[in-house]
Amino acid sequence: MRRVFVLLITAVLTCSSGWTAPPVSAIPAAPAKKSAGVAPPDIRRAIPAADVIIDAGHGGIDGGTHWGDIKESNINLAISRKLYLLLRSRGIHAVLNRTGDYALSDDNRWHLSRSRHRRDLSQRRGLSDELEAGLLVSIHVNWSTRSSKSGPLVLFRKDDASGALLAGFLQDSLNRQQGTRYLPKAAGRFYLLNTAKIPSAIVETGFLSHEGDRAMLTSPRGQTRIAEAIAAGIAAYRCLAP
């Protein structure tokens, strides 16, 4: 499996490192309707679209894991904001599902479940249903009772081949950033992965329970480096599966 990911990553190295967004002038306009003399409406404009949906995990009453007063939800949001800006600077149309410390379940008043957690997850999944999106990346922080456990871990749905490919590029990029050699992992119990209809991956950026990871996760420089690694992984994936 590792060899496959290395070969794929090598194949797109030139593409991802040299990729730039095409100028607006290079995008062909829709052909004019000769019979009426007026260009037909582009119906794609009527449907919201995005290249990447960034899911900033947890938020509000759901702070996720924590270390003292350091909450996972705030780290997720900080990295997600940086990732959003990096992707937009590359010409990739990204959408961020929350911009502050609030729970997405507060916006979900239509779900029949009384579970706030289920309403929150359903709201996150709903954005991928409503938008014509290319992929979804969910940002999280890990935790272990073993304080020595460290490093990034990217999860994907077992039967999602495109998601597995996306996870491979993300994992490799984060491995390079953090000096690790982990493989992405198929996961079967995550609602978001199981219900999203587009290629999806959950990125566990590091362990809040590990002293070194915690220093990286809580520093603006460390958060930027993580966001840069995730952005590079997304760009590499899009080179192979735009």
Number of C-alpha atoms within 10 A of each C-alpha: 8 12 8 11 18 13 10 16 22 12 14 16 14 12 15 19 12 7 14 12 9 9 8 8 7 7 8 7 10 10 9 12 11 9 7 8 8 10 13 12 11 9 7 9 8 8 9 10 18 16 19 24 25 22 24 26 28 27 23 15 14 19 19 18 18 17 11 6 6 14 19 26 26 21 25 25 25 21 25 29 20 18 26 20 17 19 22 12 12 13 15 20 17 22 20 16 19 19 12 14 16 16 22 23 23 13 11 18 11 8 14 9 11 9 10 17 15 16 22 21 19 20 23 25 20 15 17 25 14 11 16 17 21 20 24 29 25 22 26 27 25 22 19 12 8 10 12 12 16 22 21 28 23 28 26 27 26 14 12 18 13 18 24 23 23 29 31 29 26 29 29 26 24 30 18 11 17 19 11 15 14 16 18 25 18 17 16 13 9 13 14 22 25 17 16 20 16 17 22 30 31 26 24 19 28 24 26 27 21 20 14 14 21 18 13 21 25 18 13 15 11 17 23 20 20 25 25 20 23 28 23 22 22 23 25 27 24 19 17 15 11 9
